[in-house]
Amino acid sequence: QVQLVESGGGLVQAGDSLRLACAASGRTLRLYAMAWFRQGPGTQRAFVGAITWSTRSTYYADSVKGRFTCSRDNANNTVYLQMNSLEAEDTAVYLCAARRDPFYYGIPTTEPDYGYWGQGTQVTVSS
């Protein structure tokens, strides 16, 4: 099993930056990829960005491309989401997800691709 704990959420103003962290524990030795999803008020959960564990390849949703960056710290089993130029539309609960099995079709971007999930951290952007 893999346990994920997110941190770093909060209330910020439009244009500000925020960095989220997701600490992984448990069976992290063969993690394949980790991702961030978000769920805003009254909306479905949506893919934000992902990073592969070994190659550090990344992929982002169009809505955050150029503003958000995924990175990882293998030594601490932690993945980060650096969010710049935040907009009110970025307000959501941000959830971290992990996948252990290899994925042969690029970088996984859908909910069923990931078997482990954190509880989420709230990000609120005031305009």
Disulfide bonds with the S-S distance in Angstrom:
Cys22-Cys96 2.06
